[in-house]
Amino acid sequence: MRAMTHAVRHTLPPRAASGLARTNFRSFHQTPSVLGPIALHPELPCFDLLRKEGVWVVPADPSRKNDISGLAPLQVCVLNLMPLKEPTELQLCRMMGRTNAAVEVTWCVPDNYDGKNSAPGYLDKFYKRFSQIKCNQFDGFIVTGAPIEHLPFEQVKYWAELEEFFEFIRAQDAGMLSLCWGAMASIYHFHGVPKHITKRKEFGVFEHQVMLKAHTLAQALPHDVGIPVSRHTTWQQADVEAAVKKAPQLQLILNSSIVGPCLIWDDELGHAHMINHFEYDADTLDSEYRRDKLKGTPTGEPIHVPHAYYPREFPKPNAQILDRMDSCASSRVVV
C-alpha cells in the first residue's frame, strides 16, 4: 500500500558538517538483511498489537545509546495532528517496523494544540510538546494530516508554531515525510504551492502513474498504482509546474489524471510531500465512509461511496483493489 515505502529512510539529506553521503549515513543504522527494531513507549496502545503481528518492538529507553541490535537507532519525530491518534500510530509504526533500520520514535504535537479527541492524559503520557523537543536532534520527521483542510493555513490555530516547526526541520538538515494536509502545509511553507478546495470530496482508491520510474521513491512500484485518497482539497497541476520551474529540485514522482499530483520530492531539502495515503490500512476507507455516513463530512456535503473500493457485493472491500494495495505494501519501508 505504499511508496512511502522508502520515504523517511530516503529523505535523509547529506550531512554537510560530517561529510557523510546519504547512503553512508544510513548504513550506520541498518542491519544487513534483517528487520531492525522499533523502540516505543511500552504502554503505547500499538506496542502489543505490533508484537502480535510479529513486528520487532522494544521498549524505548532514553538511557540506552544503542538498541538491542547493537546499532544506534534512527531518531524519528512524528508530528501527529490526526484527531484519532491510535490508528495513525499503529499505521506509521507498522511501516517503520518493516525496514532494516533501527528506529526510535518521538511523538509530538504543537504547544497550542488541544487534542480534544484523545483520552485525558494521553498526550501528556505519550507525546512531547514542540517546546520540549527544540533542543533535540532527529534524523527524520513525519508530519501527518489534520481535518482542517477547509481553513486557510493562516487561520489554523497553531499555524505560526507549525511554520516554526518546519524551520526547525530545515535547520536540523533532516529528512521529512509529510502526509495529506501535512504535505499541503509543508509545501506551501517551503515553496508557496497553494491548496484548492475540490467540488466534492476526493475519496476512494485511484490509479496513479509513476512519473520518474528510476527515482528511489518509485522503485518496486508498478507504473499504475492504486493509492487511497481522502481529502477535500488538492494541488493543481499548473501550480506544481510553476513551483518546479522556480525550484528545479522539486520532482513530481506520482500523478493521477483524475485526482491530480500525489507525491512531490524536494531533492535539496530531502522532503517527500505525499498528499494521499499509502499508510492507510485496507479497511481505513471503509471506516471513514461509515463515519461520514453517520456524522457527516466537515464541509457538510453528503459522503459518496469511495471510488473503486467496494465491489458489487457492498460493503465488502474490493478484493482485487486491496490485493494491488497490499502488493505495494509489501515493499514499504518508512525510515
N, C-alpha and C positions, 0 to 999 in steps of 0.2 A: 504493500500500500504506500510505497513512497520513496521518492528521490531525496527526501530529507535524509534518507539513507546516509549519504556521505556528509550531509550538511554541516553540522558543527565541526566534525572532525576535519573537514577540509576548509573550514573558514579560518583556520589558524594562520594569520599572516606572518611574514618574515619577522624575526626578532632582530631589529636593526642593531640594538645595543649588544646583543650577544653574537651576531653574525651567523646565527643558525638558519639554515634553509628550512622551509616548511616541512619537507619530508624528514629531515634530520631531527627537527624539534619533535615531531610526532613520534618518532621511533623511541624516544625516551619513555613513552607512556604505553607502548604496545607490547603484547606478548606475541610470539611468532605464530600462530595458528590456533590459538585457543581464545575463547571469550574472556575478557577481563571482568573483574568485579565492579559493581556499582555500590558506593557507600552512601547509606541513607540513615536518617534517624530511625532507630529500631521500632518506634511506636507509630511511625507514619503508616497510615492505613494500607498503602500499596506494598509495604515491606513484605508481609506474609503472603500476599497474593502473588507477588513476583516469585517468591521462593517456591510456591506451589506449582508455578509454571516452569520451574527449572532454571530461572534466571539466577546467576551468581550474585547474591546480595550480601553485603557485610554491614555491620553497624558502623556508622560514622564515629570517628574518634579523633577529636582535634589534636590530641597529644601525639598521634601516630603520623610520622612523616611519610611512611610508605604503607601501601596496603598489603594484604596477606600474600599477594603475588610477588612482593618484593619491589614493585615499581612505584614511583611517585605518581599518584593519580592526577589526572586532569581535573582542574578545579573549574566546574561549570556553574554559573549563576543563572537561575531561571526566574525571570520576572513574570510571575503568573498572575495575569489580570482577569482570568476567567472567573465567572461567578461561582461555578461549582469546581472547587479545587481538586477534589479527589480523582475524578475521571481523567483530568488533564495530567495530574501527577503520574497516574498509572500508565497512560499512553506514552508520555515522554520517557519515563524510566524504563518501560518495556523496550523502547527503541535504543536507548543508551546501553541497555543490558545486552544488546545484540552485537556489540562491537568488541574488537580485541583490545580496546583501550580501557585502562583502569580509570574510573570516574568517581568523583565525589561531588555531590550536588548541594548547592546552597539555594534555598527558596527565598524569594524576595518580593516585596510589594512596596509601593511608594509610601512615604510617611503620611501623605494626605490621602489615604485610601481607607475606606470603611470596611469592606468585606462583609456586607450585610448578610450574605448567604452562607457564611461559614459559621460553624458552631462556636459558641462563646469560648474564648481561649485558644481556638485552633491556630490562628495566625501568630499569637504570642508564643505558642509552643513550637511550631514547626517553621516559622518564617522570620526573616530579618527585615527590618525597615531599611530603606535606601541609606539613611544616615548612619546605620550601623555597619555598613559594608564599604563605606567610602575609602577606608584605608586598606582594604583587602585587594589582593592580586588574583585575577582569574585568567584562565586560558581561553574560555569561550563563554558566550551568553546565548540564552534563548529568551525571546520576548513573545509572549502569547497574544492571542486576540482578546477582544473585550466587546461586550454587547452595546457599544456606544457609537456605532457607525453613522447614525443619523445626525450626530453632533459635529459641527466644525471642530477641527483639532483644538483651536484656541479656546473653545468653550468647555473642554474637558477639565474637570476639577483639578486634576494632577498634571496638566499638560506642561506647565513650567518645570515641574520636577522631572517629568519624563524627558524633556529636552536636556536637562542637566545629566540625566542618566545616560542618554545617548552620547553626550560629550565625554562622560566617564568611560564609556566603552572605547571611544576613539582614542582617548589618552592612554588607555591600557594597551593599545595595539593588539587587541584581542578580537577573535572572530565572533560573528553574531549570526544567528538564525532567527529571523522574525517571521511570525505566522499571522495570517489573516489581518485583523485590524492592526496588529503589531507591525506587520510588513508595510501597511499603508502609512502608519505613523512614522516609521523609521525612514522610509524612502522619501517621504515628504520633508522630514527634518534635514536629511543629508543632501537631497537633490531636488527638492521642490516639486516632486511629482504629485499632483492632486488626486483625490478620490472623487468619484462621481456617483450619485445616487442612481440606482437602476429602477426601471419601471416596475419591476416586481422582484421578489427575492430570487437570486440565482441559487438553485437548490437541486442537488442530485449528484450523479456521477457523470462527468463529462469527459469526452476524449480530448486529450491534449497532445500536441505534436512536439517532438524534440527538435529544437531549432539548431542546436550545436551538439551533434552526436559525439564528438570527440571530447567534450567537456567532462571533467571529473564528476560533476554532479549528475550527469546524464548517463554515465556508464551503468550497464546492467538493466537499463530501461528499454522497452520496445519503442518503436517510433511513435506509435499511438498508444498512450497510456491513460487508463481511466483514473480520474482523480476526484475525490469528494469535494464538492463546492457547497458552501452555506454562507451567503452574505447578501447584504442589501446595497453594497457599493462595489465599484470596480475601478480598474485603471483603464484609461482609453489608449488605444494603440498610438495615436498621434502624440500624446503626452510622453509616452515611453520612448518613442523615436526621437522626440526633441531632446529628452534627457540624455539619451545615448549619444546624440550628435554633440551635445555640450560636454558630456563626460564620457569619453570613449572607453573608460574602464568598466562601464556598465555593459552587461551582456544579457540578452533575453534568452533564457535556456528553454523554457516551456511556454507554449502559447496555445490558445484554443480559438477556433474560428467562431465559436458560439459565445463563450463567456470571457474571452479576452486574455491578456497577458497573465501569466501564472507565477513564474519564477524568474527573478532578476538577480544576477550575480554582480557584485562590486569587486572587481579584481584588485583594486588598490587597497580597500579597507578590509577585505575578507568578509563581506556581509552577503548573506543569502536572504533575499526578501521573497517569501513564499506566501502568496495571497490566499491560497487554498489549503486543503487539509490532508496531506499524506499521513499525518499522525493518527487520523480517526480509526477507530475500531470498525469492524464490519457492520455492527448494529447501531453506530452512533447516529447516522441519518434517520434511522427508524425512531430512535428515542427523541430526536429533535422534532420530527414530524408529529409524533403523538403529543409532545409537549405543546407545540404551537397550535394543534387542533384543540387542545383543552384550554390553554391560556391566551392564545392569540400571539401575533408577532409584535415586535417592538414598534413597528410602523403602523400597526393596526390593520394591515391588509390580510385577507384570508390566506391561509397557507395552502399551497398546492402540493400535489403528490410529487415527491422527488423524482427528477428526470432519470430515466434508465436505471432505476434502482430496484423497484418491485417488479416481479413477474406478473402474469395474469392472475395467478392464484394469490392475490393480495391477501394478507400483508406479509407473506414470507419473502425475505430479501432475495433478489435475483442471484441465483447461484452462479451463473456464468459471469456476471459482473464482479461478484465477490471473489471468484477464482482469479480473475485478472488482477484485482486489487491485491490479493494475497501473494500472487506470483511476484509482484513488485516488492511486497513487504518482506519477502524472504531475503532481499539484498539490502534492507535498510540498516544503516549504521549511523547513529547520531553521536557524534563526538569522536 
